[in-house]
Amino acid sequence: MGKSLNQLAQELKKLILDANSGTSDKSFQPEKYNNLKMSMDVVQEPTPHVRISIGISEALYNINTQEKMEGSLGQNERYVQRWFNKPNVVGNLKDCWKRRVDNRGKITDVRE
């Protein structure tokens, strides 16, 4: 079984925090990323997608093309694209989507 959405969200959070750890940017607020969430709704949107929420920003991405379908994450979109290009991320997202479709939208990948 692949990674859960929660585990993938933690990977994205780590990528963003690591990318900004050495910067002297005073406007960067690492605590904002404690609220990073991912979700998939196979009933509402039949296209394989992942919804990423960071604070009050939210965007919907097509898993197959890694293109944004709606919404905006502002400057964080560059990190999402970098994360999509990491090995196995898209494959794990497709596995999460398939598990939800096979189980009629019920969340099946919670492992804690």
KEKE-3310 file (N, C-alpha, C; in steps of 0.2 Angstrom, whole numbers, plus 5000, padded with zeros to 4 digits):
npx = (5004:5002:5008:4998:4987:4989:5002:5008:5005:5013:5026:5026:5025:5037:5046:5043:5046:5060:5065:5064:5072:5085:5083:5083:5071:5059:5046:5042:5032:5033:5024:5012:5011:5008:4995:4993:4984:4977:4965:4953:4939:4930:4917:4911:4920:4925:4937:4953:4961:4969:4966:4973:4976:4982:4983:4972:4972:4968:4969:4965:4972:4975:4979:4984:4990:4996:4992:4985:4968:4959:4957:4970:4987:4995:5012:5016:5013:5024:5032:5023:5023:5036:5036:5027:5036:5045:5051:5039:5028:5017:5013:5009:4999:4990:4987:4981:4969:4964:4961:4951:4941:4938:4932:4921:4923:4925:4937:4952:4965:4970:4982:4987)
npy = (4994:5011:5028:5037:5051:5060:5057:5061:5075:5079:5077:5087:5098:5097:5099:5112:5119:5116:5122:5135:5136:5142:5155:5173:5179:5189:5189:5175:5163:5149:5142:5143:5133:5122:5120:5113:5104:5090:5083:5073:5071:5060:5059:5072:5078:5070:5069:5063:5070:5081:5091:5104:5113:5127:5136:5149:5148:5139:5126:5116:5102:5093:5076:5068:5077:5086:5099:5115:5115:5123:5138:5145:5145:5155:5160:5148:5139:5136:5127:5116:5112:5108:5098:5089:5084:5076:5059:5046:5053:5057:5044:5039:5047:5044:5031:5033:5040:5029:5020:5027:5028:5014:5011:5018:5032:5032:5035:5026:5025:5028:5026:5028)
npz = (5000:4996:5002:5014:5012:5022:5026:5014:5014:5025:5019:5009:5017:5024:5013:5010:5022:5023:5011:5015:5026:5027:5024:5025:5026:5033:5032:5031:5038:5047:5055:5049:5040:5048:5046:5034:5023:5014:5002:4994:4984:4977:4973:4971:4962:4948:4941:4943:4957:4968:4983:4990:5004:5012:5026:5023:5010:4995:4983:4968:4961:4946:4946:4936:4926:4934:4934:4939:4943:4949:4960:4971:4978:4980:4982:4986:4976:4968:4976:4977:4964:4963:4972:4966:4956:4963:4965:4965:4971:4963:4959:4972:4975:4965:4969:4981:4976:4969:4979:4985:4975:4973:4985:4986:4989:5003:5016:5016:5019:5031:5044:5057)
capx = (5000:5006:5007:4992:4987:4992:5010:5010:5005:5019:5031:5025:5026:5044:5049:5042:5050:5067:5067:5064:5075:5091:5082:5082:5064:5056:5038:5040:5029:5033:5018:5006:5011:5005:4988:4993:4979:4976:4959:4951:4932:4928:4910:4910:4924:4927:4943:4958:4963:4970:4964:4978:4974:4987:4980:4966:4972:4966:4969:4964:4977:4974:4984:4987:4994:4999:4990:4980:4961:4955:4960:4977:4991:5000:5019:5017:5012:5030:5034:5019:5026:5043:5034:5025:5041:5048:5049:5034:5023:5011:5011:5006:4992:4985:4985:4976:4963:4961:4958:4944:4936:4936:4929:4916:4924:4927:4944:4954:4972:4972:4986:4989)
capy = (5000:5017:5032:5041:5058:5063:5057:5065:5082:5080:5078:5093:5103:5097:5102:5120:5122:5115:5127:5142:5136:5146:5162:5178:5182:5190:5187:5168:5161:5142:5140:5143:5126:5117:5119:5111:5098:5087:5079:5070:5070:5056:5060:5079:5079:5064:5069:5062:5077:5082:5098:5106:5119:5130:5142:5151:5147:5132:5124:5109:5100:5086:5071:5065:5082:5090:5106:5117:5115:5129:5140:5147:5144:5160:5159:5141:5135:5133:5121:5111:5109:5104:5092:5084:5081:5071:5052:5042:5057:5056:5037:5038:5051:5039:5025:5036:5041:5022:5017:5030:5026:5007:5011:5023:5038:5032:5036:5020:5025:5031:5021:5030)
capz = (5000:4996:5007:5015:5010:5028:5025:5008:5016:5029:5015:5006:5022:5025:5008:5010:5027:5021:5006:5018:5032:5027:5021:5030:5024:5039:5031:5031:5044:5047:5059:5044:5037:5052:5044:5028:5022:5007:5002:4988:4984:4971:4972:4969:4956:4945:4938:4948:4959:4976:4985:4994:5008:5016:5029:5020:5002:4993:4976:4966:4956:4942:4948:4930:4923:4939:4932:4944:4940:4952:4966:4971:4984:4980:4981:4988:4970:4966:4980:4975:4957:4965:4976:4961:4952:4967:4964:4968:4973:4958:4960:4978:4974:4961:4974:4986:4972:4967:4985:4987:4970:4974:4991:4985:4992:5010:5017:5018:5020:5038:5047:5063)
cpx = (5004:5005:5000:4992:4990:5000:5012:5010:5011:5025:5031:5027:5034:5048:5049:5047:5058:5069:5068:5068:5081:5089:5081:5076:5060:5048:5037:5038:5028:5027:5012:5006:5009:4998:4987:4989:4978:4969:4958:4943:4930:4921:4909:4914:4927:4934:4948:4961:4965:4969:4969:4976:4980:4984:4973:4966:4971:4967:4968:4968:4975:4980:4988:4992:4998:4998:4985:4973:4957:4959:4967:4980:4996:5007:5020:5016:5019:5033:5029:5021:5032:5041:5031:5030:5046:5046:5044:5028:5017:5008:5007:4999:4987:4983:4980:4969:4960:4958:4951:4939:4934:4932:4923:4917:4926:4935:4947:4961:4974:4976:4988:4986)
cpy = (5006:5022:5035:5048:5062:5063:5061:5073:5083:5081:5084:5099:5103:5100:5110:5122:5121:5120:5134:5142:5141:5153:5167:5182:5183:5189:5180:5166:5153:5139:5139:5136:5120:5115:5116:5104:5096:5083:5078:5069:5067:5057:5067:5081:5073:5063:5068:5068:5076:5090:5099:5113:5121:5136:5143:5150:5140:5131:5117:5107:5093:5082:5069:5070:5086:5098:5108:5118:5121:5131:5143:5146:5150:5158:5152:5136:5132:5127:5115:5108:5105:5098:5086:5081:5076:5064:5049:5046:5056:5049:5036:5042:5047:5033:5027:5037:5034:5019:5020:5028:5018:5006:5016:5029:5038:5032:5029:5019:5028:5025:5023:5026)
cpz = (5000:5002:5008:5013:5016:5027:5019:5010:5020:5025:5011:5011:5024:5020:5008:5016:5026:5016:5009:5024:5032:5025:5027:5029:5031:5038:5031:5038:5044:5050:5054:5041:5041:5050:5037:5027:5015:5008:4995:4989:4977:4969:4969:4963:4953:4942:4944:4950:4966:4977:4991:4998:5013:5019:5026:5012:5001:4985:4974:4960:4953:4944:4941:4926:4927:4937:4937:4940:4943:4958:4966:4978:4984:4978:4982:4982:4968:4969:4978:4969:4959:4968:4971:4957:4956:4965:4968:4971:4969:4959:4966:4978:4970:4965:4978:4982:4971:4973:4987:4982:4972:4981:4992:4989:5000:5011:5020:5019:5026:5042:5054:5069)
residu = (MET:GLY:LYS:SER:LEU:ASN:GLN:LEU:ALA:GLN:GLU:LEU:LYS:LYS:LEU:ILE:LEU:ASP:ALA:ASN:SER:GLY:THR:SER:ASP:LYS:SER:PHE:GLN:PRO:GLU:LYS:TYR:ASN:ASN:LEU:LYS:MET:SER:MET:ASP:VAL:VAL:GLN:GLU:PRO:THR:PRO:HIS:VAL:ARG:ILE:SER:ILE:GLY:ILE:SER:GLU:ALA:LEU:TYR:ASN:ILE:ASN:THR:GLN:GLU:LYS:MET:GLU:GLY:SER:LEU:GLY:GLN:ASN:GLU:ARG:TYR:VAL:GLN:ARG:TRP:PHE:ASN:LYS:PRO:ASN:VAL:VAL:GLY:ASN:LEU:LYS:ASP:CYS:TRP:LYS:ARG:ARG:VAL:ASP:ASN:ARG:GLY:LYS:ILE:THR:ASP:VAL:ARG:GLU)
# end
